[in-house]
């Protein structure tokens, strides 16, 4: 599969923020409660621009996808969230499976890439494809040079003893990014070899972060030598002149289709649908690049940012979104990882 992918400057902490209308003329047009799981800069700028354009107040929290899914589960009997957007698609598929989302089939499907439309078809219109990107490595060239370590190019490189304590990745229970890595390795290697690999990788991990957006800034700032996350995050920092390089694993890698969904029982459904449609429009999709968050947008009806690089030379696995997007499969794999990998000493 050939995809065009992109980059992002990622921020590591969750932030709740409120954006209101900018003038009295737009007041009283409604409120939408949203969870955003993509890069924080994109979350904030999108909310600001939508409020400015529509007068609708946006009450929005930034959460990793695993944490967002947990919140929607907790709110199931009394939903407080209207819309969830951005972040890896697997948790969205799990939310659809367990009845946390409402169906919505946009009239503008012809404006969207096929991979986005397939998400609608696979979930009975409960999840749309918002953007796409691939898993890879990022490293700080100055740190590697100082420690006299080679640049990693393959999954096999990351388990070498020389990298002990110098690799950072997120936690699959809270991070959709890490679950994409876990599920991707299982599909690439087979489950038993993948878990043997993850046990060896565990010895080299310095920290499991809550969110998959943490690795890029930590690598760029030299706080860790190597990070495993989506390539777009590292590349964004590189393009901003930080000492960062990237590589897609030589053996092959998994990828995401970021999600967008209307929450079942949304209290502000009309406002939520306006935000949804705006986020999927050229105006909303273009916000990503304005925030230096350069994932490939789902909407193909406008010219994408020229900084977005091609992934023609990246080996993408045939990711089984239907199987690995199931709640039971996610639960099983994460519990096995916690039992057999996380519990080991480092």
Phi and psi in degrees as GROMACS dihedral restraints (atoms count N, CA, C in turn):
[ dihedral_restraints ]
;  ai    aj    ak    al  type     phi  dphi    fc
    3     4     5     6     1  -108.2    20    10
    4     5     6     7     1   127.4    20    10
    6     7     8     9     1  -129.6    20    10
    7     8     9    10     1   152.2    20    10
    9    10    11    12     1   -95.7    20    10
   10    11    12    13     1   131.4    20    10
   12    13    14    15     1  -125.7    20    10
   13    14    15    16     1  -178.0    20    10
   15    16    17    18     1  -149.1    20    10
   16    17    18    19     1  -173.8    20    10
   18    19    20    21     1  -127.8    20    10
   19    20    21    22     1   163.6    20    10
   21    22    23    24     1  -151.6    20    10
   22    23    24    25     1   147.4    20    10
   24    25    26    27     1   -92.7    20    10
   25    26    27    28     1   115.5    20    10
   27    28    29    30     1  -100.4    20    10
   28    29    30    31     1   145.9    20    10
   30    31    32    33     1  -114.1    20    10
   31    32    33    34     1   149.6    20    10
   33    34    35    36     1   -97.6    20    10
   34    35    36    37     1   -15.4    20    10
   36    37    38    39     1  -111.5    20    10
   37    38    39    40     1   148.3    20    10
   39    40    41    42     1   -75.3    20    10
   40    41    42    43     1   147.0    20    10
   42    43    44    45     1  -145.0    20    10
   43    44    45    46     1   129.2    20    10
   45    46    47    48     1   -95.9    20    10
   46    47    48    49     1   136.4    20    10
   48    49    50    51     1  -146.0    20    10
   49    50    51    52     1   155.2    20    10
   51    52    53    54     1  -121.2    20    10
   52    53    54    55     1   131.3    20    10
   54    55    56    57     1  -124.1    20    10
   55    56    57    58     1   125.4    20    10
   57    58    59    60     1  -113.2    20    10
   58    59    60    61     1   176.7    20    10
   60    61    62    63     1   -65.6    20    10
   61    62    63    64     1   154.5    20    10
   63    64    65    66     1   -95.0    20    10
   64    65    66    67     1    -7.4    20    10
   66    67    68    69     1  -151.0    20    10
   67    68    69    70     1   162.2    20    10
   69    70    71    72     1   -64.2    20    10
   70    71    72    73     1   -26.6    20    10
   72    73    74    75     1   -63.7    20    10
   73    74    75    76     1   -28.1    20    10
   75    76    77    78     1   -99.8    20    10
   76    77    78    79     1    -1.6    20    10
   78    79    80    81     1   -64.8    20    10
   79    80    81    82     1   153.6    20    10
   81    82    83    84     1    77.4    20    10
   82    83    84    85     1    19.4    20    10
   84    85    86    87     1   -93.7    20    10
   85    86    87    88     1     5.1    20    10
   87    88    89    90     1   114.1    20    10
   88    89    90    91     1   174.8    20    10
   90    91    92    93     1  -137.7    20    10
   91    92    93    94     1   146.6    20    10
   93    94    95    96     1  -129.9    20    10
   94    95    96    97     1   133.5    20    10
   96    97    98    99     1  -101.9    20    10
   97    98    99   100     1   119.5    20    10
   99   100   101   102     1  -130.9    20    10
  100   101   102   103     1   153.9    20    10
  102   103   104   105     1  -114.6    20    10
  103   104   105   106     1   129.9    20    10
  105   106   107   108     1  -114.1    20    10
  106   107   108   109     1   131.8    20    10
  108   109   110   111     1  -118.0    20    10
  109   110   111   112     1    11.0    20    10
  111   112   113   114     1   -95.1    20    10
  112   113   114   115     1  -165.0    20    10
  114   115   116   117     1   -57.0    20    10
  115   116   117   118     1   138.2    20    10
  117   118   119   120     1   -58.1    20    10
  118   119   120   121     1   -38.8    20    10
  120   121   122   123     1   -62.2    20    10
  121   122   123   124     1   -39.4    20    10
  123   124   125   126     1   -67.3    20    10
  124   125   126   127     1   -44.3    20    10
  126   127   128   129     1   -53.4    20    10
  127   128   129   130     1   -49.9    20    10
  129   130   131   132     1   -67.7    20    10
  130   131   132   133     1   -46.5    20    10
  132   133   134   135     1   -66.5    20    10
  133   134   135   136     1   -38.3    20    10
  135   136   137   138     1   -61.6    20    10
  136   137   138   139     1   -46.6    20    10
  138   139   140   141     1   -61.5    20    10
  139   140   141   142     1   -42.7    20    10
  141   142   143   144     1   -63.1    20    10
  142   143   144   145     1   -46.9    20    10
  144   145   146   147     1   -69.8    20    10
  145   146   147   148     1   -37.3    20    10
  147   148   149   150     1   -65.3    20    10
  148   149   150   151     1   -44.3    20    10
  150   151   152   153     1   -61.3    20    10
  151   152   153   154     1   -40.5    20    10
  153   154   155   156     1   -64.9    20    10
  154   155   156   157     1   -38.3    20    10
  156   157   158   159     1   -77.5    20    10
  157   158   159   160     1   -30.2    20    10
  159   160   161   162     1  -118.3    20    10
  160   161   162   163     1   -19.4    20    10
  162   163   164   165     1    79.5    20    10
  163   164   165   166     1     3.2    20    10
  165   166   167   168     1   -83.5    20    10
  166   167   168   169     1   130.7    20    10
  168   169   170   171     1   -75.9    20    10
  169   170   171   172     1   132.2    20    10
  171   172   173   174     1  -109.4    20    10
  172   173   174   175     1   116.6    20    10
  174   175   176   177     1  -104.0    20    10
  175   176   177   178     1   104.6    20    10
  177   178   179   180     1  -133.0    20    10
  178   179   180   181     1   138.2    20    10
  180   181   182   183     1  -119.3    20    10
  181   182   183   184     1   140.3    20    10
  183   184   185   186     1   -94.9    20    10
  184   185   186   187     1   120.0    20    10
  186   187   188   189     1  -137.4    20    10
  187   188   189   190     1   145.9    20    10
  189   190   191   192     1   -60.1    20    10
  190   191   192   193     1   153.6    20    10
  192   193   194   195     1   -61.9    20    10
  193   194   195   196     1   -38.6    20    10
  195   196   197   198     1   -63.3    20    10
  196   197   198   199     1   -39.5    20    10
  198   199   200   201     1   -70.7    20    10
  199   200   201   202     1   -36.1    20    10
  201   202   203   204     1   -63.7    20    10
  202   203   204   205     1   -43.9    20    10
  204   205   206   207     1   -61.5    20    10
  205   206   207   208     1   -42.1    20    10
  207   208   209   210     1   -61.8    20    10
  208   209   210   211     1   -38.5    20    10
  210   211   212   213     1   -66.0    20    10
  211   212   213   214     1   -43.6    20    10
  213   214   215   216     1   -64.4    20    10
  214   215   216   217     1   -36.2    20    10
  216   217   218   219     1   -61.2    20    10
  217   218   219   220     1   -46.4    20    10
  219   220   221   222     1   -64.6    20    10
  220   221   222   223     1   -30.5    20    10
  222   223   224   225     1   -91.6    20    10
  223   224   225   226     1     3.1    20    10
  225   226   227   228     1   -52.3    20    10
  226   227   228   229     1   -39.4    20    10
  228   229   230   231     1   -85.3    20    10
  229   230   231   232     1    -9.8    20    10
  231   232   233   234     1  -151.9    20    10
  232   233   234   235     1    71.3    20    10
  234   235   236   237     1   -60.2    20    10
  235   236   237   238     1   132.9    20    10
  237   238   239   240     1  -112.9    20    10
  238   239   240   241     1    -8.7    20    10
  240   241   242   243     1  -106.3    20    10
  241   242   243   244     1   139.2    20    10
  243   244   245   246     1  -100.1    20    10
  244   245   246   247     1   -38.6    20    10
  246   247   248   249     1  -141.6    20    10
  247   248   249   250     1   141.4    20    10
  249   250   251   252     1  -127.5    20    10
  250   251   252   253     1   129.2    20    10
  252   253   254   255     1  -147.6    20    10
  253   254   255   256     1   151.5    20    10
  255   256   257   258     1    80.7    20    10
  256   257   258   259     1   160.0    20    10
  258   259   260   261     1    91.4    20    10
  259   260   261   262     1   166.1    20    10
  261   262   263   264     1   -58.2    20    10
  262   263   264   265     1   145.8    20    10
  264   265   266   267     1   -77.8    20    10
  265   266   267   268     1   -24.9    20    10
  267   268   269   270     1   -56.2    20    10
  268   269   270   271     1   -46.1    20    10
  270   271   272   273     1   -62.2    20    10
  271   272   273   274     1   -31.0    20    10
  273   274   275   276     1   -63.6    20    10
  274   275   276   277     1   -42.8    20    10
  276   277   278   279     1   -64.0    20    10
  277   278   279   280     1   -37.2    20    10
  279   280   281   282     1   -67.7    20    10
  280   281   282   283     1   -39.3    20    10
  282   283   284   285     1   -62.4    20    10
  283   284   285   286     1   -39.4    20    10
  285   286   287   288     1   -64.0    20    10
  286   287   288   289     1   -43.0    20    10
  288   289   290   291     1   -61.3    20    10
  289   290   291   292     1   -38.1    20    10
  291   292   293   294     1   -95.8    20    10
  292   293   294   295     1    12.9    20    10
  294   295   296   297     1    81.2    20    10
  295   296   297   298     1    27.8    20    10
  297   298   299   300     1   -93.8    20    10
  298   299   300   301     1    -6.4    20    10
  300   301   302   303     1  -121.8    20    10
  301   302   303   304     1   158.3    20    10
  303   304   305   306     1  -104.8    20    10
  304   305   306   307     1   148.0    20    10
  306   307   308   309     1   -73.6    20    10
  307   308   309   310     1   141.9    20    10
  309   310   311   312     1  -153.3    20    10
  310   311   312   313     1   120.6    20    10
  312   313   314   315     1  -112.2    20    10
  313   314   315   316     1   104.4    20    10
  315   316   317   318     1   -64.5    20    10
  316   317   318   319     1   153.3    20    10
  318   319   320   321     1   -77.6    20    10
  319   320   321   322     1   -12.9    20    10
  321   322   323   324     1  -102.3    20    10
  322   323   324   325     1    29.1    20    10
  324   325   326   327     1   -57.5    20    10
  325   326   327   328     1   -31.6    20    10
  327   328   329   330     1   -66.5    20    10
  328   329   330   331     1   -16.2    20    10
  330   331   332   333     1   -84.9    20    10
  331   332   333   334     1    -5.8    20    10
  333   334   335   336     1  -104.9    20    10
  334   335   336   337     1   151.4    20    10
  336   337   338   339     1   -63.9    20    10
  337   338   339   340     1   155.2    20    10
  339   340   341   342     1   -58.1    20    10
  340   341   342   343     1   -37.1    20    10
  342   343   344   345     1   -66.0    20    10
  343   344   345   346     1   -29.1    20    10
  345   346   347   348     1   -72.2    20    10
  346   347   348   349     1   -45.4    20    10
  348   349   350   351     1   -63.1    20    10
  349   350   351   352     1   -36.8    20    10
  351   352   353   354     1   -63.0    20    10
  352   353   354   355     1   -30.5    20    10
  354   355   356   357     1   -64.8    20    10
  355   356   357   358     1   -39.2    20    10
  357   358   359   360     1   -60.9    20    10
  358   359   360   361     1   -47.0    20    10
  360   361   362   363     1   -63.5    20    10
  361   362   363   364     1   -39.1    20    10
  363   364   365   366     1   -71.1    20    10
  364   365   366   367     1   -23.5    20    10
  366   367   368   369     1  -115.1    20    10
  367   368   369   370     1    19.1    20    10
  369   370   371   372     1    53.7    20    10
  370   371   372   373     1    42.1    20    10
  372   373   374   375     1    70.5    20    10
  373   374   375   376     1    18.4    20    10
  375   376   377   378     1   -88.4    20    10
  376   377   378   379     1   -22.1    20    10
  378   379   380   381     1  -132.4    20    10
  379   380   381   382     1   131.7    20    10
  381   382   383   384     1  -106.7    20    10
  382   383   384   385     1   154.8    20    10
  384   385   386   387     1   -83.8    20    10
  385   386   387   388     1   120.5    20    10
  387   388   389   390     1   -94.6    20    10
  388   389   390   391     1   -39.1    20    10
  390   391   392   393     1  -162.9    20    10
  391   392   393   394     1   177.9    20    10
  393   394   395   396     1  -140.9    20    10
  394   395   396   397     1   155.6    20    10
  396   397   398   399     1  -169.4    20    10
  397   398   399   400     1   165.9    20    10
  399   400   401   402     1  -121.0    20    10
  400   401   402   403     1   152.7    20    10
  402   403   404   405     1   -77.0    20    10
  403   404   405   406     1   141.0    20    10
  405   406   407   408     1  -163.1    20    10
  406   407   408   409     1  -166.6    20    10
  408   409   410   411     1  -112.3    20    10
  409   410   411   412     1   148.7    20    10
  411   412   413   414     1  -132.3    20    10
  412   413   414   415     1   144.8    20    10
  414   415   416   417     1  -144.1    20    10
  415   416   417   418     1   154.9    20    10
  417   418   419   420     1   -90.1    20    10
  418   419   420   421     1   114.6    20    10
  420   421   422   423     1   -63.9    20    10
  421   422   423   424     1   -34.6    20    10
  423   424   425   426     1   -70.5    20    10
  424   425   426   427     1   -39.3    20    10
  426   427   428   429     1   -66.0    20    10
  427   428   429   430     1   -44.4    20    10
  429   430   431   432     1   -62.4    20    10
  430   431   432   433     1   -40.8    20    10
  432   433   434   435     1   -64.1    20    10
  433   434   435   436     1   -43.2    20    10
  435   436   437   438     1   -63.2    20    10
  436   437   438   439     1   -38.4    20    10
  438   439   440   441     1   -90.4    20    10
  439   440   441   442     1     0.8    20    10
  441   442   443   444     1    56.0    20    10
  442   443   444   445     1    47.4    20    10
  444   445   446   447     1  -110.8    20    10
  445   446   447   448     1   145.8    20    10
  447   448   449   450     1   -76.0    20    10
  448   449   450   451     1   156.5    20    10
  450   451   452   453     1   -75.8    20    10
  451   452   453   454     1   130.0    20    10
  453   454   455   456     1   -76.5    20    10
  454   455   456   457     1   136.8    20    10
  456   457   458   459     1  -125.0    20    10
  457   458   459   460     1   -15.8    20    10
  459   460   461   462     1  -135.8    20    10
  460   461   462   463     1   159.7    20    10
  462   463   464   465     1   -56.2    20    10
  463   464   465   466     1   -38.3    20    10
  465   466   467   468     1   -60.7    20    10
  466   467   468   469     1   -28.2    20    10
  468   469   470   471     1   -67.9    20    10
  469   470   471   472     1   -36.0    20    10
  471   472   473   474     1   -66.5    20    10
  472   473   474   475     1   -18.3    20    10
  474   475   476   477     1   -96.7    20    10
  475   476   477   478     1     7.9    20    10
  477   478   479   480     1   -70.1    20    10
  478   479   480   481     1   141.9    20    10
  480   481   482   483     1   -56.9    20    10
  481   482   483   484     1   -27.4    20    10
  483   484   485   486     1   -63.1    20    10
  484   485   486   487     1   -19.6    20    10
  486   487   488   489     1   -96.7    20    10
  487   488   489   490     1    10.9    20    10
  489   490   491   492     1   -57.0    20    10
  490   491   492   493     1   124.4    20    10
  492   493   494   495     1    78.1    20    10
  493   494   495   496     1     7.6    20    10
  495   496   497   498     1  -117.6    20    10
  496   497   498   499     1    11.1    20    10
  498   499   500   501     1  -120.8    20    10
  499   500   501   502     1   135.5    20    10
  501   502   503   504     1  -121.5    20    10
  502   503   504   505     1   140.8    20    10
  504   505   506   507     1  -146.8    20    10
  505   506   507   508     1   165.8    20    10
  507   508   509   510     1   -91.1    20    10
  508   509   510   511     1   172.7    20    10
  510   511   512   513     1   -94.4    20    10
  511   512   513   514     1   126.4    20    10
  513   514   515   516     1   -65.9    20    10
  514   515   516   517     1   -19.4    20    10
  516   517   518   519     1   -74.0    20    10
  517   518   519   520     1   -28.4    20    10
  519   520   521   522     1  -110.1    20    10
  520   521   522   523     1   -21.2    20    10
  522   523   524   525     1  -113.9    20    10
  523   524   525   526     1   122.3    20    10
  525   526   527   528     1   -65.1    20    10
  526   527   528   529     1   -29.6    20    10
  528   529   530   531     1   -60.6    20    10
  529   530   531   532     1   -49.3    20    10
  531   532   533   534     1   -65.4    20    10
  532   533   534   535     1   -35.9    20    10
  534   535   536   537     1   -65.8    20    10
  535   536   537   538     1   -36.0    20    10
  537   538   539   540     1   -62.8    20    10
  538   539   540   541     1   -38.0    20    10
  540   541   542   543     1   -63.9    20    10
  541   542   543   544     1   -49.8    20    10
  543   544   545   546     1   -59.7    20    10
  544   545   546   547     1   -52.2    20    10
  546   547   548   549     1   -65.2    20    10
  547   548   549   550     1   -34.9    20    10
  549   550   551   552     1   -66.4    20    10
  550   551   552   553     1   -41.8    20    10
  552   553   554   555     1   -66.4    20    10
  553   554   555   556     1   -37.2    20    10
  555   556   557   558     1   -61.4    20    10
  556   557   558   559     1   -41.2    20    10
  558   559   560   561     1   -73.3    20    10
  559   560   561   562     1   -34.0    20    10
  561   562   563   564     1   -74.2    20    10
  562   563   564   565     1   -43.2    20    10
  564   565   566   567     1  -104.0    20    10
  565   566   567   568     1   -22.6    20    10
  567   568   569   570     1    98.7    20    10
  568   569   570   571     1   149.2    20    10
  570   571   572   573     1   -63.9    20    10
  571   572   573   574     1   -47.9    20    10
  573   574   575   576     1   -64.7    20    10
  574   575   576   577     1   -49.6    20    10
  576   577   578   579     1   -60.0    20    10
  577   578   579   580     1   -34.2    20    10
  579   580   581   582     1   -65.4    20    10
  580   581   582   583     1   -42.4    20    10
  582   583   584   585     1   -70.9    20    10
  583   584   585   586     1   -34.3    20    10
  585   586   587   588     1   -60.8    20    10
  586   587   588   589     1   -42.0    20    10
  588   589   590   591     1   -63.7    20    10
  589   590   591   592     1   -45.8    20    10
  591   592   593   594     1   -63.5    20    10
  592   593   594   595     1   -33.0    20    10
  594   595   596   597     1   -65.1    20    10
  595   596   597   598     1   -39.9    20    10
  597   598   599   600     1   -71.9    20    10
  598   599   600   601     1   -38.1    20    10
  600   601   602   603     1   -63.7    20    10
  601   602   603   604     1   -37.2    20    10
  603   604   605   606     1   -53.1    20    10
  604   605   606   607     1   -35.6    20    10
  606   607   608   609     1   -62.7    20    10
  607   608   609   610     1   -25.5    20    10
  609   610   611   612     1   -98.1    20    10
  610   611   612   613     1    -3.2    20    10
  612   613   614   615     1   -81.3    20    10
  613   614   615   616     1   130.5    20    10
  615   616   617   618     1   -85.0    20    10
  616   617   618   619     1   -33.8    20    10
  618   619   620   621     1  -163.4    20    10
  619   620   621   622     1   140.3    20    10
  621   622   623   624     1  -103.6    20    10
  622   623   624   625     1   109.8    20    10
  624   625   626   627     1   -84.9    20    10
  625   626   627   628     1   160.9    20    10
  627   628   629   630     1   -67.5    20    10
  628   629   630   631     1   -38.0    20    10
  630   631   632   633     1  -120.1    20    10
  631   632   633   634     1   146.5    20    10
  633   634   635   636     1   -75.6    20    10
  634   635   636   637     1    -5.1    20    10
  636   637   638   639     1   -84.3    20    10
  637   638   639   640     1    -4.7    20    10
  639   640   641   642     1   -78.3    20    10
  640   641   642   643     1   -30.0    20    10
  642   643   644   645     1   -63.7    20    10
  643   644   645   646     1   -42.5    20    10
  645   646   647   648     1   -61.3    20    10
  646   647   648   649     1   -52.8    20    10
  648   649   650   651     1   -65.0    20    10
  649   650   651   652     1   -33.9    20    10
  651   652   653   654     1   -66.4    20    10
  652   653   654   655     1   -38.7    20    10
  654   655   656   657     1   -68.2    20    10
  655   656   657   658     1   -47.2    20    10
  657   658   659   660     1   -59.3    20    10
  658   659   660   661     1   -37.5    20    10
  660   661   662   663     1   -86.8    20    10
  661   662   663   664     1     1.2    20    10
  663   664   665   666     1    78.3    20    10
  664   665   666   667     1    15.1    20    10
  666   667   668   669     1   -77.7    20    10
  667   668   669   670     1   -19.8    20    10
  669   670   671   672     1  -148.0    20    10
  670   671   672   673     1   151.1    20    10
  672   673   674   675     1   -76.6    20    10
  673   674   675   676     1   -44.0    20    10
  675   676   677   678     1  -134.6    20    10
  676   677   678   679     1   139.0    20    10
  678   679   680   681     1  -126.3    20    10
  679   680   681   682     1   149.7    20    10
  681   682   683   684     1  -116.7    20    10
  682   683   684   685     1   117.2    20    10
  684   685   686   687     1  -167.3    20    10
  685   686   687   688     1  -163.0    20    10
  687   688   689   690     1   -75.7    20    10
  688   689   690   691     1   138.8    20    10
  690   691   692   693     1   -58.3    20    10
  691   692   693   694     1   -34.7    20    10
  693   694   695   696     1   -59.7    20    10
  694   695   696   697     1   -33.1    20    10
  696   697   698   699     1   -63.3    20    10
  697   698   699   700     1   -48.2    20    10
  699   700   701   702     1   -66.5    20    10
  700   701   702   703     1   -41.0    20    10
  702   703   704   705     1   -65.0    20    10
  703   704   705   706     1   -32.3    20    10
  705   706   707   708     1   -61.0    20    10
  706   707   708   709     1   -43.2    20    10
  708   709   710   711     1   -67.5    20    10
  709   710   711   712     1   -39.1    20    10
  711   712   713   714     1   -60.1    20    10
  712   713   714   715     1   -43.2    20    10
  714   715   716   717     1   -67.7    20    10
  715   716   717   718     1   -18.1    20    10
  717   718   719   720     1   -96.2    20    10
  718   719   720   721     1    24.7    20    10
  720   721   722   723     1    72.1    20    10
  721   722   723   724     1    21.4    20    10
  723   724   725   726     1   -83.5    20    10
  724   725   726   727     1   157.3    20    10
  726   727   728   729     1   -78.3    20    10
  727   728   729   730     1    66.9    20    10
  729   730   731   732     1  -123.0    20    10
  730   731   732   733     1   137.2    20    10
  732   733   734   735     1  -127.4    20    10
  733   734   735   736     1   161.2    20    10
  735   736   737   738     1  -135.5    20    10
  736   737   738   739     1   162.0    20    10
  738   739   740   741     1  -154.7    20    10
  739   740   741   742     1   145.9    20    10
  741   742   743   744     1   -92.5    20    10
  742   743   744   745     1   137.2    20    10
  744   745   746   747     1   -54.5    20    10
  745   746   747   748     1   133.4    20    10
  747   748   749   750     1   -64.0    20    10
  748   749   750   751     1   -27.3    20    10
  750   751   752   753     1   -77.3    20    10
  751   752   753   754     1   -19.8    20    10
  753   754   755   756     1   127.0    20    10
  754   755   756   757     1   161.3    20    10
  756   757   758   759     1  -151.6    20    10
  757   758   759   760     1   161.8    20    10
  759   760   761   762     1   -90.3    20    10
  760   761   762   763     1   170.7    20    10
  762   763   764   765     1  -146.9    20    10
  763   764   765   766     1   167.0    20    10
  765   766   767   768     1  -116.1    20    10
  766   767   768   769     1   157.0    20    10
  768   769   770   771     1  -121.9    20    10
  769   770   771   772     1   104.0    20    10
  771   772   773   774     1   -59.6    20    10
  772   773   774   775     1   150.6    20    10
  774   775   776   777     1  -108.3    20    10
  775   776   777   778     1   163.8    20    10
  777   778   779   780     1  -147.8    20    10
  778   779   780   781     1   137.0    20    10
  780   781   782   783     1  -157.1    20    10
  781   782   783   784     1   147.8    20    10
  783   784   785   786     1   -88.6    20    10
  784   785   786   787     1   129.8    20    10
  786   787   788   789     1   -79.7    20    10
  787   788   789   790     1   136.0    20    10
  789   790   791   792     1   -64.3    20    10
  790   791   792   793     1   132.3    20    10
  792   793   794   795     1    81.7    20    10
  793   794   795   796     1    17.9    20    10
  795   796   797   798     1   -54.4    20    10
  796   797   798   799     1   130.8    20    10
  798   799   800   801     1   -78.1    20    10
  799   800   801   802     1   -24.3    20    10
  801   802   803   804     1  -121.5    20    10
  802   803   804   805     1    58.4    20    10
  804   805   806   807     1   -62.9    20    10
  805   806   807   808     1   -42.6    20    10
  807   808   809   810     1   -62.0    20    10
  808   809   810   811     1   -45.2    20    10
  810   811   812   813     1   -67.5    20    10
  811   812   813   814     1   -37.1    20    10
  813   814   815   816     1   -63.3    20    10
  814   815   816   817     1   -40.8    20    10
  816   817   818   819     1   -67.0    20    10
  817   818   819   820     1   -34.0    20    10
  819   820   821   822     1   -66.4    20    10
  820   821   822   823     1   -41.3    20    10
  822   823   824   825     1   -65.8    20    10
  823   824   825   826     1   -43.9    20    10
  825   826   827   828     1   -55.1    20    10
  826   827   828   829     1   -53.9    20    10
  828   829   830   831     1   -64.0    20    10
  829   830   831   832     1   -36.4    20    10
  831   832   833   834     1   -67.8    20    10
  832   833   834   835     1   -41.8    20    10
  834   835   836   837     1   -62.1    20    10
  835   836   837   838     1   -31.3    20    10
  837   838   839   840     1   -89.7    20    10
  838   839   840   841     1    -6.1    20    10
  840   841   842   843     1   -81.0    20    10
  841   842   843   844     1   165.8    20    10
  843   844   845   846     1   -53.7    20    10
  844   845   846   847     1   -37.8    20    10
  846   847   848   849     1   -63.2    20    10
  847   848   849   850     1   -48.0    20    10
  849   850   851   852     1   -70.9    20    10
  850   851   852   853     1   -40.9    20    10
  852   853   854   855     1   -67.7    20    10
  853   854   855   856     1   -31.2    20    10
  855   856   857   858     1   -72.8    20    10
  856   857   858   859     1   -14.2    20    10
  858   859   860   861     1   -61.9    20    10
  859   860   861   862     1   -33.8    20    10
  861   862   863   864     1   -54.6    20    10
  862   863   864   865     1   -51.7    20    10
  864   865   866   867     1   -65.1    20    10
  865   866   867   868     1   -36.3    20    10
  867   868   869   870     1   -61.9    20    10
  868   869   870   871     1   -28.5    20    10
  870   871   872   873     1   -95.1    20    10
  871   872   873   874     1    15.0    20    10
  873   874   875   876     1    58.4    20    10
  874   875   876   877     1    31.1    20    10
  876   877   878   879     1  -113.1    20    10
  877   878   879   880     1    95.8    20    10
  879   880   881   882     1  -103.4    20    10
  880   881   882   883     1    39.5    20    10
  882   883   884   885     1   -66.0    20    10
  883   884   885   886     1   158.4    20    10
  885   886   887   888     1   -70.5    20    10
  886   887   888   889     1   119.8    20    10
  888   889   890   891     1   -74.3    20    10
  889   890   891   892     1   151.0    20    10
  891   892   893   894     1   -71.5    20    10
  892   893   894   895     1   -33.1    20    10
  894   895   896   897     1   -78.8    20    10
  895   896   897   898     1   122.9    20    10
  897   898   899   900     1  -101.6    20    10
  898   899   900   901     1     8.4    20    10
  900   901   902   903     1   -90.3    20    10
  901   902   903   904     1     7.5    20    10
  903   904   905   906     1  -137.4    20    10
  904   905   906   907     1   163.2    20    10
  906   907   908   909     1   -78.8    20    10
  907   908   909   910     1   121.5    20    10
  909   910   911   912     1   -73.6    20    10
  910   911   912   913     1   164.1    20    10
  912   913   914   915     1   -57.9    20    10
  913   914   915   916     1   132.8    20    10
  915   916   917   918     1   -67.0    20    10
  916   917   918   919     1   -13.1    20    10
  918   919   920   921     1   -75.0    20    10
  919   920   921   922     1   -13.4    20    10
  921   922   923   924     1   -69.7    20    10
  922   923   924   925     1   119.1    20    10
  924   925   926   927     1   -87.6    20    10
  925   926   927   928     1   157.2    20    10
  927   928   929   930     1   -80.6    20    10
  928   929   930   931     1   153.8    20    10
  930   931   932   933     1  -114.2    20    10
  931   932   933   934     1    40.7    20    10
  933   934   935   936     1   -61.3    20    10
  934   935   936   937     1   -27.8    20    10
  936   937   938   939     1  -100.8    20    10
  937   938   939   940     1     9.1    20    10
  939   940   941   942     1   -91.6    20    10
  940   941   942   943     1   132.1    20    10
  942   943   944   945     1   -87.6    20    10
  943   944   945   946     1   106.5    20    10
  945   946   947   948     1   -97.7    20    10
  946   947   948   949     1   130.5    20    10
  948   949   950   951     1   -71.5    20    10
  949   950   951   952     1   164.2    20    10
  951   952   953   954     1   -85.7    20    10
  952   953   954   955     1    85.4    20    10
  954   955   956   957     1   -70.5    20    10
  955   956   957   958     1   127.4    20    10
  957   958   959   960     1   -90.4    20    10
  958   959   960   961     1    86.4    20    10
  960   961   962   963     1   -64.7    20    10
  961   962   963   964     1   -33.6    20    10
  963   964   965   966     1   -65.7    20    10
  964   965   966   967     1   -46.6    20    10
  966   967   968   969     1   -71.0    20    10
  967   968   969   970     1   -50.5    20    10
  969   970   971   972     1   -84.6    20    10
  970   971   972   973     1    -2.6    20    10
  972   973   974   975     1   -90.9    20    10
  973   974   975   976     1    -2.0    20    10
  975   976   977   978     1   -78.0    20    10
  976   977   978   979     1   141.0    20    10
  978   979   980   981     1   -60.4    20    10
  979   980   981   982     1   -41.9    20    10
  981   982   983   984     1   -65.5    20    10
  982   983   984   985     1   -38.5    20    10
  984   985   986   987     1   -69.3    20    10
  985   986   987   988     1   -41.5    20    10
  987   988   989   990     1   -60.6    20    10
  988   989   990   991     1   -46.9    20    10
  990   991   992   993     1   -60.5    20    10
  991   992   993   994     1   -44.4    20    10
  993   994   995   996     1   -62.4    20    10
  994   995   996   997     1   -47.6    20    10
  996   997   998   999     1   -67.1    20    10
  997   998   999  1000     1   -41.9    20    10
  999  1000  1001  1002     1   -66.4    20    10
 1000  1001  1002  1003     1   -41.7    20    10
 1002  1003  1004  1005     1   -64.6    20    10
 1003  1004  1005  1006     1   -38.8    20    10
 1005  1006  1007  1008     1   -65.1    20    10
 1006  1007  1008  1009     1   -41.9    20    10
 1008  1009  1010  1011     1   -61.3    20    10
 1009  1010  1011  1012     1   -44.2    20    10
 1011  1012  1013  1014     1   -65.0    20    10
 1012  1013  1014  1015     1   -38.0    20    10
 1014  1015  1016  1017     1   -73.8    20    10
 1015  1016  1017  1018     1   -41.4    20    10
 1017  1018  1019  1020     1  -103.2    20    10
 1018  1019  1020  1021     1   -21.2    20    10
 1020  1021  1022  1023     1  -112.8    20    10
 1021  1022  1023  1024     1   -58.4    20    10
 1023  1024  1025  1026     1   -60.8    20    10
 1024  1025  1026  1027     1   -31.3    20    10
 1026  1027  1028  1029     1   -72.8    20    10
 1027  1028  1029  1030     1   -14.5    20    10
 1029  1030  1031  1032     1   -73.9    20    10
 1030  1031  1032  1033     1   148.3    20    10
 1032  1033  1034  1035     1   -69.9    20    10
 1033  1034  1035  1036     1   157.4    20    10
